[in-house]
């Protein structure tokens, strides 16, 4: 064989080897880059879902379920109290078991155990059949159990997996934080978010969530139980009751005003007239609440049967003039001489 041919062949083989090696390196780099890109997309998707879960999905689940639980309690009180009741004969949401436990039972099990004996009553209002009873697609279940299942499905559709410890193991609390606000908190024991191959995951332990519900979304429990009327708790915009027209508009609408010697919304829900720093009260319209015994027309005092009233310049309305209530001064009214 010609020496030149051998050299030429060697050069060609060497060049082909260099090209092949370069090609293989390029393919390897592309595969690595593709894997990195896939991993980045997977992580970004998981992070985005986890952020949405923590900032929106779980808080909204807590808001939706707890709000419906309070509405379900009010619906229960409306159904169980037929006709005019008193503070002693009317049924309210009891504190045994405590309100936190009752909230938990409503949100998870759709029930209310008023005696704490393990024989609960189903809260039908936690479940909405929708406008068409035969179409189950219109059904809405407001329990956390149902809503968390929906989040699981959403996670799967997003290429993620959402797992969590049993909802019954979580801690739930409900507290009054202002005259018009109720705070509902939930401490989630453990939950995980990971991809289908479980190569990337988030793990959260004892993570707290809380939301604030507006009292003005609800009916006044006292009127519901004691007067068999559904009256929405409207916060008054009046800051001055001196004009008689303002005072009359306040009780005729009716509206509520914050007052720290009155019971809060959660007190009212439990049938308690104890004063609270977040208390709310209204004046009862004498057209519907006549006072033959000259009872005070502040709502919680009226139902207590307090006979210490003083008739004001608004015909038929009586207000107490004794500390610590002294509503006569509070509403800038004057006594009509008897």
C-alpha positions in Angstrom: 0.0 0.0 0.0 1.2 3.5 -0.9 2.6 5.2 2.2 0.7 8.4 1.2 -2.6 6.4 1.1 -1.9 5.1 4.6 -1.3 8.5 5.9 -4.3 9.9 4.1 -6.5 7.1 5.5 -5.2 7.8 9.0 -5.9 11.5 8.7 -9.5 10.7 7.5 -10.1 8.3 10.4 -8.7 10.8 12.8 -10.9 13.6 11.4 -14.0 11.3 11.5 -13.1 10.4 15.1 -12.9 14.1 16.1 -16.2 14.8 14.3 -17.9 11.8 15.9 -16.5 12.7 19.4 -17.7 16.3 18.9 -21.1 15.1 17.8 -21.4 12.8 20.8 -20.3 15.5 23.2 -22.8 17.9 21.6 -25.6 15.3 21.9 -24.6 14.6 25.5 -24.6 18.4 26.2 -28.0 18.7 24.6 -29.4 15.8 26.7 -27.9 17.3 29.9 -29.4 20.7 29.0 -32.7 19.1 28.3 -32.6 17.3 31.6 -31.7 20.5 33.4 -34.5 22.3 31.6 -37.0 19.5 32.5 -35.8 19.6 36.1 -36.1 23.4 36.2 -39.6 23.3 34.7 -40.6 20.6 37.2 -39.2 22.6 40.2 -40.8 25.8 39.0 -44.2 24.1 38.5 -44.0 22.5 41.9 -42.9 25.7 43.5 -45.7 27.6 41.8 -48.3 25.1 43.0 -46.9 25.0 46.5 -47.1 28.8 46.7 -50.6 28.8 45.4 -51.5 26.1 47.9 -50.1 28.0 50.9 -51.3 31.5 49.9 -54.6 30.8 48.3 -56.0 27.2 48.2 -55.7 26.2 51.9 -56.7 29.7 53.2 -59.7 29.8 50.9 -60.6 26.2 51.9 -60.5 27.3 55.5 -62.6 30.4 54.8 -65.2 28.6 52.7 -65.7 25.8 55.2 -65.7 27.9 58.4 -68.0 30.5 56.9 -70.4 27.8 55.9 -70.2 26.2 59.4 -71.4 29.4 61.0 -74.2 29.7 58.5 -75.0 26.1 59.2 -75.2 26.8 62.9 -77.5 29.7 62.3 -79.7 27.6 59.9 -79.8 24.9 62.7 -80.9 27.5 65.3 -83.6 28.8 62.9 -85.0 25.3 62.4 -84.8 24.1 66.0 -86.3 27.3 67.6 -90.0 27.5 66.6 -91.9 30.5 67.9 -90.9 33.1 70.4 -88.3 31.8 73.0 -86.5 33.2 76.0 -82.9 33.1 77.0 -83.6 30.0 79.2 -86.0 28.2 76.8 -84.3 29.0 73.5 -81.6 26.7 72.1 -78.2 28.2 71.2 -74.9 26.7 70.0 -73.7 25.2 73.3 -70.2 25.5 74.7 -70.1 21.8 75.7 -68.1 20.6 73.8 -66.4 24.0 73.4 -66.9 26.1 70.3 -63.6 25.1 68.8 -64.6 21.5 68.9 -68.0 22.3 67.5 -66.4 24.1 64.6 -64.1 21.2 63.9 -67.1 18.8 63.9 -69.0 21.0 61.5 -66.1 21.5 59.0 -64.9 17.9 59.0 -67.9 15.7 59.8 -70.8 18.0 58.8 -72.4 17.6 62.3 -73.1 19.3 65.6 -72.8 17.4 68.8 -74.8 19.8 71.1 -74.6 17.5 74.2 -71.1 16.2 73.7 -72.3 12.7 74.1 -71.3 11.4 70.7 -74.8 11.5 69.2 -74.5 14.4 66.7 -77.0 16.2 64.6 -76.2 16.5 60.9 -75.8 20.0 59.6 -77.6 19.8 56.3 -76.6 23.3 55.3 -72.9 22.2 55.0 -74.1 20.5 51.8 -75.8 22.2 48.9 -77.7 20.1 46.4 -77.7 23.0 43.9 -80.6 24.2 41.7 -81.1 20.8 40.0 -81.5 18.0 42.6 -81.0 15.3 40.0 -77.7 16.8 38.7 -74.9 15.8 41.1 -72.4 18.0 39.2 -74.2 21.0 40.8 -73.7 19.6 44.3 -71.3 21.5 46.7 -69.9 20.0 49.8 -68.4 22.6 52.1 -66.6 20.3 54.5 -62.8 20.5 54.6 -62.7 16.8 53.8 -64.4 17.5 50.4 -62.5 20.7 49.6 -59.1 19.0 50.3 -60.0 16.2 48.0 -60.7 18.8 45.3 -57.2 20.3 46.0 -55.7 16.8 45.5 -57.4 16.5 42.1 -56.1 20.0 41.2 -52.6 19.0 42.2 -52.8 15.9 40.0 -53.9 17.9 37.1 -50.9 20.2 37.6 -48.5 17.3 37.6 -48.1 17.4 41.4 -49.1 15.2 44.3 -50.7 16.7 47.5 -50.7 14.5 50.6 -51.6 15.4 54.2 -52.2 13.9 57.6 -55.8 13.3 58.7 -57.8 16.6 59.0 -59.2 15.4 62.4 -55.6 15.7 63.8 -55.4 19.4 63.2 -56.1 22.1 65.8 -58.9 24.5 65.1 -59.8 27.7 67.0 -62.4 30.4 66.6 -62.1 33.7 68.4 -63.6 37.2 68.3 -60.9 39.7 67.3 -63.0 42.8 66.8 -66.7 43.8 67.0 -67.1 42.9 63.3 -64.4 40.2 62.9 -64.0 36.5 63.8 -60.6 34.8 63.4 -60.6 31.1 62.4 -57.3 29.3 62.7 -56.1 25.9 61.7 -52.8 24.3 62.5 -51.9 21.7 59.8 -49.8 18.8 61.3 -48.1 17.6 58.2 -48.5 17.9 54.4 -46.4 17.2 51.4 -46.2 18.4 47.8 -44.1 16.4 45.4 -43.8 15.4 41.7 -45.1 12.0 40.4 -41.6 10.4 40.7 -41.1 11.8 44.2 -37.7 13.3 43.1 -38.7 16.8 44.2 -40.9 17.6 47.2 -41.9 20.1 49.9 -42.7 19.0 53.4 -44.5 21.3 55.9 -44.9 20.5 59.6 -47.2 22.3 62.0 -48.0 25.1 59.6 -50.6 27.6 60.8 -53.3 29.1 58.6 -55.9 31.7 59.7 -58.6 33.9 58.1 -60.9 36.6 59.3 -64.7 36.3 58.8 -66.9 39.4 58.7 -69.8 39.3 61.3 -71.9 41.4 58.9 -72.3 38.3 56.8 -74.5 36.7 59.4 -77.9 37.1 61.1 -78.2 38.1 64.7 -78.5 34.9 66.8 -80.6 36.7 69.5 -83.3 37.8 67.1 -83.2 34.4 65.3 -83.7 32.5 68.5 -85.7 34.9 70.7 -87.9 36.6 68.1 -87.9 34.1 65.2 -86.7 36.8 62.8 -83.7 36.8 60.4 -82.0 40.2 60.8 -78.6 40.8 59.2 -76.0 42.4 61.5 -75.4 45.7 59.7 -72.7 47.9 61.2 -74.0 51.4 61.6 -72.4 54.3 59.9 -73.7 56.8 62.5 -71.2 58.4 64.8 -73.6 61.0 66.2 -77.0 60.0 67.6 -78.0 63.4 68.9 -80.4 64.2 66.0 -83.6 62.3 66.6 -83.7 61.3 62.9 -80.3 59.5 63.2 -81.4 57.7 66.3 -84.7 56.6 64.7 -83.0 55.4 61.5 -80.5 53.4 63.6 -83.2 51.3 65.3 -85.7 51.2 62.4 -83.3 49.8 59.8 -82.1 48.1 62.2 -78.3 48.6 62.7 -75.7 47.5 65.2 -73.0 49.5 67.1 -69.9 48.4 69.0 -70.2 48.7 72.7 -68.0 47.0 75.3 -70.8 46.3 77.8 -72.7 44.2 75.2 -72.2 40.6 74.1 -70.1 39.8 71.1 -71.4 37.9 68.1 -69.8 34.6 69.5 -71.5 35.4 72.8 -74.8 35.8 71.1 -74.3 32.6 69.2 -74.0 30.8 72.5 -76.9 32.6 74.2 -74.6 34.6 76.5 -75.4 38.2 77.5 -72.0 38.7 79.2 -70.2 41.9 78.3 -67.3 41.7 75.9 -64.7 44.2 74.6 -65.9 43.3 71.1 -69.6 43.5 72.0 -72.3 44.7 69.6 -75.8 45.9 70.3 -78.8 47.4 68.7 -82.0 49.2 69.8 -85.3 47.4 69.3 -87.9 49.2 67.4 -90.9 49.8 69.8 -93.3 49.2 66.9 -92.4 45.5 67.1 -91.1 45.4 70.7 -93.6 47.2 72.9 -92.6 47.8 76.5 -95.6 47.6 78.7 -93.3 46.9 81.7 -91.0 49.8 80.7 -88.1 47.5 79.8 -84.9 48.7 78.3 -84.9 48.6 74.6 -81.2 47.8 74.1 -81.6 44.3 72.6 -79.7 42.1 75.1 -81.2 44.0 78.1 -84.7 43.7 76.7 -84.4 39.9 76.5 -82.9 39.8 80.0 -86.1 41.5 81.3 -84.2 44.4 82.9 -86.7 46.9 84.3 -84.6 50.0 84.8 -85.6 52.0 81.7 -86.0 55.6 81.1 -88.2 56.7 78.3 -86.4 58.9 75.7 -87.5 61.6 73.4 -88.0 58.9 70.8 -91.5 57.8 71.6 -91.7 54.4 73.1 -87.9 53.7 73.4 -86.5 53.0 76.8 -82.8 53.2 77.7 -81.0 52.4 81.0 -79.6 55.3 82.9 -77.5 53.3 85.4 -73.8 52.6 85.2 -72.0 50.8 83.8 -74.4 50.7 80.8 -75.8 54.2 80.9 -77.1 53.9 77.3 -79.0 57.2 77.8 -75.7 59.0 77.7 -74.2 56.6 75.1 -76.9 57.4 72.6 -77.0 61.1 73.6 -80.7 60.9 74.6 -82.6 62.7 77.4 -85.2 61.3 79.8 -88.9 62.3 79.4 -90.2 63.2 82.8 -92.8 60.8 84.1 
